[in-house]
Amino acid sequence: MQFSSKDFSFVEGKPVQQLQEIFKTVRLNPNLIQNTAISLLCCLDDRPEKIEQIALEAGVLFNVSLEKNLTLLTIRHYDDDIIKEFTENKTIVLLQKTTTTLQVLYR
């Protein structure tokens, strides 16, 4: 689910706090979050009724778009061979990695 600024202002501060309150109220926490200056991407469990509620409530604050049928893979202590094994022939939508943990969102 992507939350984008309605007026191209920065996505920070109070709107993000309000979004976190919506997640808390709906009782669905993102598994992965990525910020840009004017948008916030959240990967959520496939809970249609909760996702619909989040989209409806967050739609007051943000432009909301949803992409379904994605898989989130998290690997701790990864190496290049493991990355290749799990992502070969996949379309990678988002890849985040630290020195110890890799998260890949793909279709």
Secondary structure, DSSP 8 states (H G I E B T S, - for coil): -EEEESSS----SHHHHHHHHHHHHHT---SEEEE-SSEEEEE--S-HHHHHHHHHHHTTTEEEE---S-EEEEEES--HHHHHHHHTT--EEEEEE-SSEEEEEE-
